[in-house]
Amino acid sequence: MARISLEHIRHAYSPRAKAAGDYALKEVHHDWEDGGAYALLGPSGCGKTTLLNIISGLLHPSDGRILFDGRDVTELSTEERNIAQVFQFPVVYDTMTVFDNLAFPLRNRKVPEAEVEKRVNEILEMTDLAGMAKRRAQRLTADQKQKISLGRGLVRANVNAILFDEPLTVIDPHMKWVLRSQLKRLHRQSRFTMVYVTHDQTEALTFADKVVVMHDGQIVQIGTPAELFERPSHTFVGYFIGSPGMNFMPASVEGVTARVGDQTIALANAPILRSDGKIELGIRPEFIKLGRDGMPVTINKVEDIGRQKIVRATFCGQPLSIVLAEDDDIPTDAKVSFDQHAIGIFSDSWRVENRSSRQGG
Ligand SMILES: Nc1ncnc2c1ncn2[C@@H]1O[C@H](COP(=O)(O)OP(=O)(O)OP(=O)(O)O)[C@@H](O)[C@H]1O
């Protein structure tokens, strides 16, 4: 297990890259803790696989260094970095038994057979494959095969990190849930440093202690699931995490007052605005109330999704989503109000700090 330090890493696939837009990965400079479970989350093309391949050594970064526990490994191969990898599709030897598939990475490294036996049996238990140890892999289902791949990733006790690249893509939805929870448990038991790439927020939020949200080649926030929900650093995080995502509307701010259209909204604290950039007010749909008092709103549609209702509305000419409990009433001629403490102010897409949070309040 290792702490992974990414020092000023950038990557462009073209050697002629000059402008920031030419880079698939813009500057990444972070330390990932030893034993942490990280998810790299973001839409297709945002640079997740590029970053993962730089960590594993499949790709040499255009700029920067990568360190494991303070040791520079930038020039080392994947093998020399001592990393286990689990890919999107199962990599299984069909003619071997389940046991031999799991034993392969150990026997390959000349681990004594008694230790192989012990470790493989542990992994068989962990992955619920004990009942099929002697079966050939050939006839297994796709998710059983992927369990073998996951098991193979976990079987070596001394790896620096385990990297997972969308490992549950081929798994059916129910089994996905089971494997996700199992992986979380395996992480708790083993405390390997794990990096898990996905574009699925549910997968990221259930697996990871820390979610690394990527957008357009950069890391826009690293945080716990709660931090990403409560204090998104960037409008992209607000929009991408949550269902529906955060509402954003153009605003102007003066002291502790924001204006959206012709409405005045009191803020809990005064944001520290430095530039004359584009200002937006953000509020999650869960922190908006509909009642008899408040600001005018037009309700366009109510979607019933079981325990909750999603109200699609228009506020000051802007679309607004509101999440209500299933038994919340919507009065005729409803008015809208925002929970002051859940409002975020964003300048050119980045969250603006406010006076009291900077002073530690
Ligand atoms: N071998 C390559 N040569 C040129 N451009 C590439 C190469 N691999 C990726 N890219 C580009 O780099 C950017 C980041 O791609 P990357 O595969 O890292 O994204 P991703 O977030 O993993 O996406 P996905 O979820 O679709 O795999 C994209 O614009 C992609 O087109």
The ligand as an SDF file (V2000), in Angstrom:
LIG
                    3D

 31 33  0  0  0  0  0  0  0  0999 V2000
   -4.8170    7.3710  -27.3740 N   0  0  0  0  0  0  0  0  0  0  0  0
   -5.3760    8.5690  -27.5100 C   0  0  0  0  0  0  0  0  0  0  0  0
   -5.0040    9.4190  -28.4920 N   0  0  0  0  0  0  0  0  0  0  0  0
   -5.5580   10.6390  -28.6310 C   0  0  0  0  0  0  0  0  0  0  0  0
   -6.5020   11.1400  -27.8090 N   0  0  0  0  0  0  0  0  0  0  0  0
   -6.9160   10.3600  -26.8010 C   0  0  0  0  0  0  0  0  0  0  0  0
   -6.3890    9.0300  -26.5910 C   0  0  0  0  0  0  0  0  0  0  0  0
   -6.9910    8.4850  -25.5040 N   0  0  0  0  0  0  0  0  0  0  0  0
   -7.8590    9.4260  -25.0560 C   0  0  0  0  0  0  0  0  0  0  0  0
   -7.8130   10.5340  -25.8280 N   0  0  0  0  0  0  0  0  0  0  0  0
   -8.6040   11.7830  -25.6240 C   0  0  0  0  0  0  0  0  0  0  0  0
   -8.2990   12.2850  -24.3380 O   0  0  0  0  0  0  0  0  0  0  0  0
   -9.4560   12.7790  -23.6820 C   0  0  0  0  0  0  0  0  0  0  0  0
   -9.6420   12.0460  -22.3550 C   0  0  0  0  0  0  0  0  0  0  0  0
   -9.9210   10.6690  -22.6130 O   0  0  0  0  0  0  0  0  0  0  0  0
  -10.0730    9.5740  -21.4830 P   0  0  0  0  0  0  0  0  0  0  0  0
  -10.2180    8.2460  -22.1450 O   0  0  0  0  0  0  0  0  0  0  0  0
   -8.9870    9.7440  -20.4810 O   0  0  0  0  0  0  0  0  0  0  0  0
  -11.4620   10.0020  -20.8330 O   0  0  0  0  0  0  0  0  0  0  0  0
  -12.4350    9.1640  -19.8890 P   0  0  0  0  0  0  0  0  0  0  0  0
  -12.9530   10.1410  -18.9040 O   0  0  0  0  0  0  0  0  0  0  0  0
  -11.7380    7.9590  -19.3690 O   0  0  0  0  0  0  0  0  0  0  0  0
  -13.5780    8.7350  -20.8960 O   0  0  0  0  0  0  0  0  0  0  0  0
  -14.3640    7.3390  -21.0260 P   0  0  0  0  0  0  0  0  0  0  0  0
  -15.2360    7.2420  -19.8150 O   0  0  0  0  0  0  0  0  0  0  0  0
  -15.1230    7.5110  -22.3020 O   0  0  0  0  0  0  0  0  0  0  0  0
  -13.2960    6.2700  -21.1030 O   0  0  0  0  0  0  0  0  0  0  0  0
  -10.6070   12.5820  -24.6590 C   0  0  0  0  0  0  0  0  0  0  0  0
  -10.8040   13.7900  -25.3580 O   0  0  0  0  0  0  0  0  0  0  0  0
  -10.0900   11.5050  -25.5970 C   0  0  0  0  0  0  0  0  0  0  0  0
  -10.6590   11.6250  -26.8710 O   0  0  0  0  0  0  0  0  0  0  0  0
  1  2  1  0
  2  3  1  0
  2  7  2  0
  3  4  2  0
  4  5  1  0
  5  6  2  0
  6  7  1  0
  6 10  1  0
  7  8  1  0
  8  9  2  0
  9 10  1  0
 10 11  1  0
 11 12  1  0
 11 30  1  0
 12 13  1  0
 13 14  1  0
 13 28  1  0
 14 15  1  0
 15 16  1  0
 16 17  2  0
 16 18  1  0
 16 19  1  0
 19 20  1  0
 20 21  2  0
 20 22  1  0
 20 23  1  0
 23 24  1  0
 24 25  2  0
 24 26  1  0
 24 27  1  0
 28 29  1  0
 28 30  1  0
 30 31  1  0
M  END
$$$$
